[in-house]
Amino acid sequence: MKSVEDAYQRIGSVLLDRTQSHWEAVILRTQILGKNCSAMSTEQLGANSVQVDLGLGFSNIFKVSDACILIRDDLLRTTGQRIWGLTFTLYPTGKFNIEYDYNMPEWYEETDEVITGDEINASLGQLTEQDKKPG
């Protein structure tokens, strides 16, 4: 995947592969944390608004997670705003709608994404040791 368009295509393809007959929309909801997604859910809306939980399957979870991370990183780079989740709705026509969640989950601690002082010191120590080796 090289672009946001590729990421949208990947999510759409995964959802399309999981659909069952006679569907009106397929919806993916997920939270986007540090290096992965959580609380990923999928549902298919069928005739008479019957909802079916699709499940993604093990390998598809990673494909969708990678696509969502790419989307998040691109939005952060281009707009300066970080998303914490998204809802992707695919329609049988091939059109889709995507809604972004800009609110960090209340339970999430950003310390998972922060390098600690000890980690910095260890890295600097390794650099210092490399500088001492004869070149």
C-alpha positions, -999 to +999 in steps of 0.1 A: +000+000+000+014+033-011-015+057-008-047+065+010-066+053-021-048+019-018-059+018+019-095+025+010-093-001-017-079-027+007-106-021+033-133-023+006-119-055-008-118-072+025-153-062+034-166-072-001-149-106+003-168-112+036-203-102+024-231-126+021-259-124-004-285-096-006-267-068+013-274-031+014-243-019+032-212-033+051-198-014+080-164-015+096-159+003+129-125+005+146-104+025+171-069+034+159-044+034+187-006+035+185+005+008+162-027-012+158-064-011+158-087-023+185-124-029+190-127-038+153-163-048+143-180-055+111-217-058+102-237-063+071-270-046+066-293-067+046-329-066+034-353-053+061-322-039+080-312-074+093-277-071+107-251-098+104-218-098+122-193-107+095-161-112+113-130-105+093-108-136+099-073-135+113-053-124+083-078-097+073-076-080+107-039-072+099-047-060+064-074-037+076-053-025+106-024-016+083-048+003+060-063+023+089-029+032+103-019+045+068-050+066+067-044+079+102-008+088+095-017+105+062-044+126+078-020+136+106+006+146+080-017+165+057-041+181+082-022+180+115-052+163+131-050+128+145-079+104+142-086+078+169-111+057+150-131+054+118-163+040+105-161+028+069-194+020+051-193+002+017-224+000-006-231-025-034-225+002-060-188+003-049-192+037-033-182+042+003-185+066+031-159+071+058-163+089+091-134+098+113-134+100+151-111+127+164-116+119+201-090+099+220-107+071+240-109+081+277-093+049+288-063+052+265-030+064+279-006+079+254+023+067+275+022+036+253+035+058+224+061+078+244+097+068+247+108+068+284+139+085+297+155+050+304+149+040+267+165+073+255+195+068+279+199+032+267+199+043+230+224+071+237+246+046+256+247+024+226+257+053+203+285+062+227+298+026+227+297+026+189+317+059+188+344+043+210+350+013+187+379+017+163+366+025+127 
